[in-house]
Amino acid sequence: MAEARRLFSAHGYAKVSLAEVAEASGVTKGALYHHFSGKPHLFRAVLEDVHADVADRVAGAAAPGDAWDQLLAGCRTFLAASTEPGIQQIMLIDAPSVLGWGAWREIDAATSMQHLEDILSVLMDEGVIQRQPLAPLVHLLSGAMNEAALWLARSDDLQQDLEDTMAALSGLLGALRVAGESRGAPAGD
């Protein structure tokens, strides 16, 4: 798995063969086929590992405390992690075309989108943001962040563009807050 992830990250799915993965791993192709029925199956396992890695980072960044701060920290961590070249190549560029949109969304829904749904639900329960249909909100915000991650990955000034993206995202998220909520969404969060 580690060698497959390294190769897919560096070269993209189309330019990596199972023979290369087997050789880099020090195993035979037969041993590889014992665990994976083919290259798409191996790629899916790698993608699930990448999603789990990003989800762990998001969960780690959203340490216990204020749910609003957890949301902002989680969003920032997701954007930063998903713009790393290897993660971006596997998760955002190759995965939708290799596995199909439905399979990609299923994996995304079980990790990144689930974290987003959980924290938005908490914020609604706490009265920080107005209660509204949760599924469309999660899909809208997830789609916006995935698109932002793709844009950021091609940035000439990643740090500044990440700050600008977080300022814009903080403004969008701040618009969800219930009127009269004492804390706004500072642009630098």
C-alpha positions as CSV (number, residue, x, y, z in Angstrom):
1,M,0.0,0.0,0.0
2,A,2.8,2.5,0.9
3,E,4.6,1.9,-2.4
4,A,1.4,2.1,-4.4
5,R,0.5,5.3,-2.7
6,R,4.0,6.7,-3.3
7,L,3.9,5.8,-7.0
8,F,0.3,6.9,-7.6
9,S,1.1,10.2,-5.9
10,A,4.3,10.8,-7.9
11,H,3.1,9.7,-11.3
12,G,-0.7,9.5,-11.4
13,Y,-2.8,6.4,-11.8
14,A,-2.4,6.1,-15.6
15,K,1.4,6.0,-15.5
16,V,1.8,3.3,-12.8
17,S,1.6,-0.4,-13.6
18,L,1.0,-3.2,-11.2
19,A,4.4,-4.6,-12.2
20,E,6.0,-1.4,-10.9
21,V,4.1,-1.5,-7.7
22,A,5.1,-5.2,-7.1
23,E,8.7,-4.4,-7.9
24,A,8.8,-1.4,-5.6
25,S,7.2,-3.4,-2.9
26,G,9.6,-6.3,-3.3
27,V,6.7,-8.8,-4.0
28,T,5.6,-10.8,-7.0
29,K,2.6,-9.7,-9.1
30,G,1.0,-12.9,-7.9
31,A,1.3,-11.8,-4.3
32,L,-0.1,-8.4,-5.3
33,Y,-3.1,-10.2,-7.0
34,H,-3.6,-12.3,-3.8
35,H,-4.6,-9.1,-2.0
36,F,-6.0,-6.9,-4.8
37,S,-8.0,-8.1,-7.8
38,G,-6.4,-5.5,-10.1
39,K,-5.1,-2.0,-10.3
40,P,-8.5,-0.3,-9.7
41,H,-9.0,-2.3,-6.5
42,L,-5.5,-1.4,-5.3
43,F,-6.1,2.3,-6.2
44,R,-9.4,2.2,-4.2
45,A,-7.6,0.9,-1.2
46,V,-5.0,3.6,-1.5
47,L,-7.7,6.3,-1.9
48,E,-9.4,5.0,1.2
49,D,-6.1,5.3,3.0
50,V,-5.6,8.9,1.8
51,H,-9.1,9.9,2.8
52,A,-8.5,8.3,6.2
53,D,-5.3,10.2,6.6
54,V,-6.9,13.6,5.7
55,A,-9.9,12.8,8.0
56,D,-7.5,12.0,10.9
57,R,-5.7,15.4,10.3
58,V,-9.0,17.2,10.2
59,A,-10.2,15.5,13.4
60,G,-6.8,16.2,15.1
61,A,-7.0,19.9,14.1
62,A,-10.5,20.2,15.5
63,A,-9.5,19.6,19.1
64,P,-12.1,19.6,21.8
65,G,-13.5,23.1,22.5
66,D,-15.7,25.6,20.7
67,A,-17.5,23.9,17.8
68,W,-17.2,27.0,15.6
69,D,-13.4,27.0,16.0
70,Q,-13.4,23.3,15.3
71,L,-15.3,23.9,12.0
72,L,-12.8,26.6,10.9
73,A,-9.7,24.6,12.0
74,G,-11.1,21.5,10.2
75,C,-11.8,23.4,7.0
76,R,-8.3,24.9,7.0
77,T,-6.7,21.6,7.7
78,F,-8.7,19.9,4.9
79,L,-7.7,22.6,2.4
80,A,-4.1,22.5,3.4
81,A,-3.9,18.7,3.4
82,S,-5.7,18.2,0.1
83,T,-3.4,20.6,-1.7
84,E,-0.4,18.5,-0.9
85,P,0.7,17.2,-4.4
86,G,0.4,13.5,-3.6
87,I,-3.0,13.8,-1.8
88,Q,-4.3,16.1,-4.5
89,Q,-3.2,13.8,-7.3
90,I,-4.9,10.7,-5.8
91,M,-7.9,12.2,-4.0
92,L,-9.0,15.0,-6.3
93,I,-7.6,14.4,-9.8
94,D,-7.4,10.6,-10.3
95,A,-10.1,9.2,-8.0
96,P,-13.2,10.6,-9.7
97,S,-12.1,9.4,-13.2
98,V,-10.5,6.1,-12.1
99,L,-13.3,4.9,-9.8
100,G,-16.2,6.9,-11.1
101,W,-18.0,9.8,-9.5
102,G,-20.3,7.6,-7.4
103,A,-17.5,5.5,-5.8
104,W,-15.5,8.6,-5.2
105,R,-18.4,10.4,-3.5
106,E,-19.1,7.3,-1.4
107,I,-15.6,7.3,0.0
108,D,-15.7,11.1,0.5
109,A,-19.1,10.9,2.2
110,A,-17.7,8.4,4.7
111,T,-14.8,10.6,5.7
112,S,-14.5,14.3,5.0
113,M,-18.2,14.9,4.5
114,Q,-19.1,12.9,7.6
115,H,-16.9,15.2,9.7
116,L,-18.5,18.3,8.1
117,E,-22.0,16.9,8.7
118,D,-21.2,16.1,12.4
119,I,-19.8,19.6,13.2
120,L,-22.6,21.4,11.3
121,S,-25.2,19.3,13.2
122,V,-23.5,20.3,16.5
123,L,-23.6,23.9,15.5
124,M,-27.3,23.7,14.6
125,D,-28.0,22.0,17.9
126,E,-26.1,24.7,19.8
127,G,-28.1,27.4,18.0
128,V,-24.9,28.9,16.5
129,I,-26.1,28.4,12.9
130,Q,-29.7,28.4,11.8
131,R,-31.4,25.0,11.6
132,Q,-31.8,24.0,7.9
133,P,-31.7,20.9,5.7
134,L,-28.3,19.4,6.6
135,A,-27.5,17.3,3.5
136,P,-27.7,20.1,0.9
137,L,-25.5,22.3,3.2
138,V,-22.9,19.6,3.6
139,H,-22.8,19.0,-0.1
140,L,-22.5,22.7,-1.0
141,L,-19.7,23.3,1.5
142,S,-17.9,20.1,0.6
143,G,-18.1,20.9,-3.1
144,A,-16.8,24.4,-2.5
145,M,-13.9,23.1,-0.5
146,N,-13.0,20.4,-3.0
147,E,-13.0,23.0,-5.8
148,A,-11.0,25.4,-3.7
149,A,-8.5,22.6,-3.0
150,L,-8.1,22.0,-6.8
151,W,-7.6,25.7,-7.4
152,L,-5.1,26.0,-4.5
153,A,-3.1,23.1,-5.8
154,R,-2.2,25.1,-8.9
155,S,-1.4,28.3,-7.0
156,D,1.7,30.3,-7.6
157,D,1.5,31.6,-4.0
158,L,-0.1,28.8,-2.0
159,Q,0.2,30.4,1.5
160,Q,-1.4,33.7,0.4
161,D,-4.1,32.0,-1.7
162,L,-4.8,29.6,1.3
163,E,-5.2,32.7,3.5
164,D,-7.5,34.4,1.0
165,T,-9.5,31.2,0.5
166,M,-10.0,30.8,4.3
167,A,-11.1,34.5,4.5
168,A,-13.7,33.9,1.8
169,L,-14.8,30.6,3.4
170,S,-15.0,32.2,6.8
171,G,-17.2,34.8,5.4
172,L,-19.5,32.3,3.8
173,L,-19.6,30.2,7.0
174,G,-20.2,33.4,9.0
175,A,-23.3,34.1,7.0
176,L,-24.8,30.9,8.4
177,R,-24.5,32.2,12.0
178,V,-27.8,33.0,13.7
179,A,-28.5,36.8,13.9
180,G,-27.3,38.2,17.2
181,E,-24.6,35.5,17.7
182,S,-21.9,37.4,19.5
183,R,-18.9,36.0,17.5
184,G,-18.5,36.9,13.9
185,A,-16.2,35.0,11.5
186,P,-13.0,37.0,11.4
187,A,-11.4,37.0,8.0
188,G,-8.2,35.6,9.2
189,D,-9.7,32.4,10.8
